[in-house]
């Protein structure tokens, strides 16, 4: 018993009785700040009055993304969890049930499907450019939400009527914006998510009843998917999983904005992308995902007792894995605060260092199955920003407040004088 207590207290511990207010004020920087201060890649704290172990870095990711050690169940505040996944979704499953459901998602994002999504995204973007050109200025974040919403709904087989686009766009954008908030931003996300869930369930029911002519594709696959025991998903769960294809894809509007900011701050990369080969575009997209803040951290609960770095993790213990800090770890990345896509000419990626979408394997672990969609969308958007139009960024506040989760520039990234080329 005494040895157990020594193990439990062997790691640095925050002195504050509770660090929730510090987390809210520091946001993405909360875990990396304390890892630097403690000189450790893990430390103990209390958040929302509950004990938690925070981890950062490649080795910590290798530990955290061992699916035999951690589950995602009950690992996030309910107000956040219900916006990004909800009950019954693939994220909170484990074992064979998780692998079976995950296989369904992975079957939807093969190379042909990704090319089709890129084509649809490009088509909707090019249609939007003349509308942007007719206005003095546009807010790129808002416009990217709209273009991606139209493209991804087309891609799954549920194209939106013109009078649906604004509502669906607002719903997905509010869900994303509310995930890291407490108060009205979060409440609005929940209110609009309820409307989206009703829409998604109705679409699932129409496909199952034969009233919808949805073609073979993601929406029909979700509607007809059977669990590991051969049972159709209930309507609510199928609707949740349909939203789990759509909402995270729309969340990538922030990456579109980050790509525009990166091109603004590094204008030589706009020229490079105009003449770029596929490898260069890939490196640019990787670096946007590494350098800019997207998901700050992810939660887990210990499945079975184990010991790591002198700390005894017990069943049910809460842990937070630092995604943002790991992507900026100076022990792994040379000059991590510098935007440098060419780092990937010499720095190879393994499953536990570039972890914007989680670590480990997407096949049998908890790495996001939508990572390929994100990379494809970002490669396509960066190419379109560089080649399909000209514009300028007028004076504006592009500050990224790391306390605002998920991060966005305060201005939303205003483009002025858009013209097609």
Phi, psi and omega in degrees: 000318179295320177298321179299317179295322179297316178299318183296334184252012186284344182261160178301151183225134175295137181283332183297140178297334175203138186250016184300315181296324176295320177299316181294327182275335182256335176058238184303331186275354187303305183289310181299326177301317184282327174298319177296316182295320181276347185064038186214152177267010169205151179205160180257146178206183170234132176231132184053036177071007181251140177292142181213147171252125179259135184233150179210151175103167185299313182295323177295320178298320178299323177288311186295322183270016166281106189291352174279342183266323187232146170244159177267358182292135176056033185251358177230153175303141182305324182293331176276314184303317184293338178275326187261341180217299182082165188293143179088357184279167182299330185300326187262010179268159178225166172064214185295323179299319178295314181299321181294313180293320180297323179299324177299313179296316182294331179294343183270349189237041173287177186300318180296318180295321179293320177297320179295319178297317179301320179295317180294318179298315179299318181298312181292325177298311183295328175293328183283331187303315178299326177293319177295321182294334180283353180249155180297320179205160176223155174265114188299322181301315180296316182290324178294320175305315184292313182297315182293321178303313179297316184293315185287327176292321172301314185298320181283346180103019180231066182300143184269138171290154182307324182278000176262339192298314183298317182294312181296319180299313181298321181295310181295318180298320180291322177300315181295313186292335183272354190297322184257017187253158169239127179108211191303322180298319178290318181298319179296320178300317179293319180299314182283332176297322179302321178294319179295321180297321177297317178298315183295316179298321179296320179293321178298314181297321179295319178295316182293327182275350183087003179282346178252143177260031179305128182288168172305132184163191187303314183297316179294323179298315179296317183297328185255003182294141176244143183287183184297340178264005177087013181260141172299143173296144175295160187302321181294313181295319178298320177296319178298316181291328173297316177298327180289347168275325190272306187300312180296331178291317177295329177302337181291356172305326177296321177295325176300315178296317180297324177297317178296320177295318179297320178291324178294318183278343181225069190299338178295339179285334174297315177297319181297320182290331179295329180250013192282152169269178185298323181296320179295316179297321178298314180297319179299315180296317177303316184290325174299316181292326178286316193278327188260149185283127179236276174259126184287317183198168179226147183261156175211158174239139183292132179274313181224147181301142173202167178239139178212130180052040176080006179245132177270113176271128180252155180309129179092349179301145181263137178223149174238125178262125184279105179278312182298313181295324178296322177289349180239021184288115181294343175286343180250321188249131175288129180045063189297338180276355179268134176280113188210085178302334182289351175301333183279001169290328184241336182264116180276155179257133171242175188293356187234013177244313173270096193237036176303329180248027180093172182245174177080209186261137173285340184285309184236009177242202184252020172291141187296128179290345180272008182300321179297322176298316180298312181298317179297314180298317183292319176301315182293315182296317180298319178296318180292320177300324183275334191240334189268350185198164171239150183194172172227155174259107179291169175306130184195171180265101179263016181301135172260105179280110184290351175277347180266113183242126356283144189295150176202152175293146184300328181278345187080358181074087181277129173253134180238147176066040179294135173215142181284149175229000000 
